[in-house]
Amino acid sequence: MSQLDIVAAADALYAAACSGKAVAPLRDRVEQASAETAYAIQSHNTRRAMAEGRRLVGRKIGLTSPAVQRQLGVDQPDFGMLFADMAVGDAEPVAKGRLIQPKVEAEIAFVLGKDLCFERHTYADLLGAIEYCLPAVEIVDSRIADWRISLFDTVADNASSGLFVLGSTPVRASRFDMGRCAMTMQEGGRAVSEGNARACLGNPLNAAVWLADMLVRVGQPLQAGDIVLTGALGPMVAVDATRAQTFAVDIEGLGHVEARFD
């Protein structure tokens, strides 16, 4: 894929985000839809966002479910960028029309207190770098029509990022069982998604180690202060655009967070 094609694909995603009108899958317009090319498209729009003054505050990890990996024919996660203007306060309403086709998923978020710059990281490196953990709701979105995504489409589209909500009570990693904690998401008084930390590559630390290693390889290591969304603990749930909804997430030992749509 030529540089002109990369720019054209990035422009299409940018225009979709600005207009609120999704585009056809990008894979339909390229001959070799590789992950490397997809990340090049993502990087083009990351540079554009930062040139516009948006502040990079962390990363999100996607495709942490083995079932979803099998569906897309991949054997590892992907990642996308988190910007400050994507952050939504706990129970702060998200206005209708802000996103195109949002879905929600419950996650464990890490906030780092140290840089992670090793070629290969260990659990000990991650645990030593994590300042605290928070319950989180990632509000994913897609600029690709009807969520008809391949790995190429989602990576190019900033790993289908939308917004994110962090809880407000930080917990040290040593204070809860990160690898086994249960999660429940409720909406309207009923459970709409349930799971546990094992759904995230067996342990959210596995996802975080993968991300730390990957970002060093691409020359963008995680730094102190970065937020890391480690991946879904259970099935994602589509938001119903026709009515107000509040998605209330509880993660065992970690606490409560809510994503609200008016």
C-alpha positions in Angstrom: 0.0 0.0 0.0 1.5 3.3 -1.1 1.9 6.4 1.2 -0.8 8.1 -0.8 -3.2 5.1 -0.1 -2.3 5.3 3.6 -3.1 9.0 3.7 -6.4 8.5 1.8 -7.5 5.8 4.2 -6.6 7.9 7.2 -8.5 10.8 5.7 -11.6 8.7 5.2 -11.6 7.6 8.8 -11.0 11.2 10.0 -13.9 12.5 7.8 -16.2 9.8 9.2 -15.3 10.8 12.8 -15.9 14.5 12.0 -19.2 13.9 10.1 -20.6 11.1 12.2 -21.2 9.0 9.0 -19.4 5.7 8.9 -17.6 4.5 5.8 -17.3 1.1 4.0 -14.7 -1.3 5.3 -11.2 -0.1 4.3 -10.0 -3.6 3.4 -12.3 -3.4 0.4 -10.1 -0.7 -1.1 -6.6 -2.1 -0.6 -4.8 -5.1 -2.2 -2.6 -6.0 0.8 -4.4 -5.2 4.0 -1.6 -6.0 6.5 -1.4 -5.1 10.2 1.7 -3.1 9.4 -0.2 -0.9 7.0 -3.2 -0.6 9.4 -0.9 0.7 12.1 0.6 3.2 9.6 -2.9 4.5 8.9 -3.6 4.7 12.7 -0.2 6.5 13.2 -1.1 9.1 10.5 -4.3 10.1 12.4 -2.4 10.0 15.7 0.0 12.6 14.4 -2.9 14.6 13.0 -4.6 14.6 16.3 -1.5 15.7 18.2 -0.9 18.5 15.6 -4.4 19.7 16.4 -3.5 19.9 20.1 -5.1 16.7 21.4 -3.1 15.3 24.4 -2.1 11.6 24.3 -2.8 10.1 27.8 -2.4 6.4 27.3 -3.3 3.3 25.3 -6.1 0.8 25.0 -5.6 -2.9 24.3 -8.1 -4.7 22.1 -8.7 -8.2 20.9 -7.9 -9.7 24.3 -10.6 -12.3 24.0 -9.4 -15.6 22.5 -12.8 -16.1 20.9 -12.6 -12.7 19.1 -9.1 -13.4 18.0 -10.2 -16.6 16.4 -13.1 -14.8 14.7 -10.7 -12.3 13.1 -7.9 -14.8 12.5 -5.2 -13.3 14.7 -3.1 -14.6 17.6 -2.4 -11.5 19.5 -4.1 -8.3 20.7 -4.0 -4.9 19.1 -3.7 -1.4 20.5 -5.0 2.1 20.0 -4.4 5.6 21.4 -6.2 7.3 24.3 -6.5 11.1 24.2 -7.6 13.4 27.1 -10.7 14.5 25.2 -11.9 10.9 25.1 -12.2 10.8 28.9 -15.7 11.0 30.4 -16.3 11.4 34.1 -18.0 8.6 36.2 -21.8 8.8 35.5 -21.2 11.9 33.3 -23.8 11.8 30.5 -22.6 11.1 26.9 -24.7 13.1 24.5 -26.6 11.4 21.7 -24.8 11.8 18.5 -21.3 12.1 20.0 -20.5 8.6 18.7 -21.7 6.7 15.6 -22.5 3.2 16.9 -21.2 2.8 20.5 -20.8 -0.3 22.5 -19.6 -0.7 26.1 -17.3 -3.1 27.8 -16.0 -3.3 31.4 -12.2 -3.3 31.9 -9.5 -2.9 34.5 -7.4 0.3 34.0 -3.8 0.8 35.1 -2.3 4.2 35.8 1.5 4.0 35.6 3.9 5.6 38.0 7.1 4.6 36.1 8.2 4.3 32.5 8.3 0.9 30.9 11.3 0.8 28.6 12.7 -2.7 28.6 12.8 -4.9 25.5 11.0 -7.6 27.3 8.9 -7.0 30.5 7.9 -9.2 33.3 5.0 -9.2 35.8 7.4 -7.7 38.3 8.2 -4.8 36.0 4.5 -4.1 35.4 3.5 -4.4 39.1 6.4 -2.1 40.0 5.3 0.4 37.5 1.5 0.4 38.2 0.7 3.3 40.5 -2.9 2.2 41.0 -5.8 0.5 39.3 -9.4 1.6 38.5 -12.6 0.1 37.2 -13.3 1.4 33.7 -15.8 1.3 31.0 -14.5 1.6 27.5 -17.0 3.0 25.1 -15.9 1.5 21.8 -17.1 2.9 18.5 -16.4 2.2 14.8 -16.1 4.5 11.9 -16.7 1.4 9.7 -20.3 0.9 8.7 -22.3 -1.7 10.7 -19.2 -2.8 12.6 -18.2 -4.9 9.5 -14.6 -4.9 10.7 -11.6 -7.1 10.0 -8.3 -6.8 11.9 -7.1 -4.3 9.3 -10.2 -2.1 9.8 -10.1 -2.0 13.5 -6.4 -1.4 13.8 -6.5 1.4 11.2 -9.5 2.9 13.1 -7.5 3.4 16.3 -8.6 -0.1 17.6 -12.2 1.0 17.4 -11.7 3.5 20.2 -14.4 5.9 21.2 -14.5 7.2 24.8 -13.6 5.9 28.2 -14.8 6.2 31.8 -12.6 5.7 34.8 -13.8 5.1 38.4 -12.8 7.6 41.0 -11.4 5.4 43.8 -7.8 4.2 43.1 -6.8 0.7 44.4 -3.3 -0.6 44.6 -2.6 -3.7 42.5 -1.7 -5.6 45.7 -5.1 -5.0 47.3 -7.3 -7.1 45.0 -7.0 -10.4 43.1 -6.4 -9.0 39.6 -6.2 -12.4 37.9 -9.5 -13.7 39.2 -11.8 -10.8 40.1 -15.4 -11.1 38.9 -17.2 -8.4 36.9 -20.9 -7.6 36.5 -22.4 -4.9 34.3 -26.0 -3.9 34.9 -28.4 -1.8 32.9 -32.0 -1.1 34.0 -31.6 -3.4 37.0 -30.6 -6.5 35.1 -27.2 -8.0 34.3 -26.2 -7.4 30.6 -22.6 -8.6 30.8 -20.8 -10.8 33.2 -17.2 -12.1 33.3 -13.9 -12.1 35.1 -10.3 -11.1 34.7 -9.4 -14.5 33.1 -11.4 -13.3 30.0 -8.6 -10.8 29.4 -5.8 -13.1 28.0 -6.0 -15.1 31.2 -4.9 -12.1 33.3 -4.9 -8.4 32.5 -1.2 -8.4 33.3 -0.6 -10.6 30.3 -2.2 -8.0 28.1 -0.2 -5.2 29.7 3.1 -7.0 29.3 2.3 -7.6 25.6 1.5 -3.9 25.2 4.7 -2.7 27.0 6.9 -5.0 24.8 5.1 -4.0 21.6 5.4 -0.2 22.3 9.1 -0.5 23.0 9.5 -2.3 19.6 7.8 0.5 17.8 9.7 3.2 19.6 6.7 4.5 21.7 7.3 3.1 25.2 4.7 3.6 28.0 5.5 6.4 30.3 4.7 7.5 33.9 1.2 8.9 34.0 -0.1 6.8 31.1 -3.5 5.2 31.4 -3.7 1.6 30.1 -7.1 0.0 29.4 -6.3 -3.7 29.6 -9.2 -5.3 27.7 -12.7 -6.5 28.2 -13.7 -8.7 31.2 -16.9 -9.9 29.5 -19.0 -9.5 26.4 -19.5 -6.0 25.0 -23.0 -4.5 24.9 -24.5 -2.3 22.2 -25.9 1.1 23.3 -29.5 1.7 22.4 -29.6 5.1 20.8 -33.4 5.4 21.2 -33.4 5.7 25.0 -31.4 6.9 28.0 -29.3 4.2 29.6 -26.9 3.8 32.5 -24.4 0.9 32.5 -23.2 0.2 36.0 -20.1 -1.9 36.4 -18.8 -3.6 39.5 -15.5 -5.3 39.6 -14.7 -7.5 42.7 -12.3 -5.8 45.0 -11.8 -2.8 42.6 -15.1 -0.9 42.8 -17.9 0.7 40.8 -18.1 2.9 37.7 -20.9 4.0 35.5 -21.3 5.0 31.8 -24.4 7.1 31.2 -26.1 7.9 27.9 -28.8 10.5 27.6 
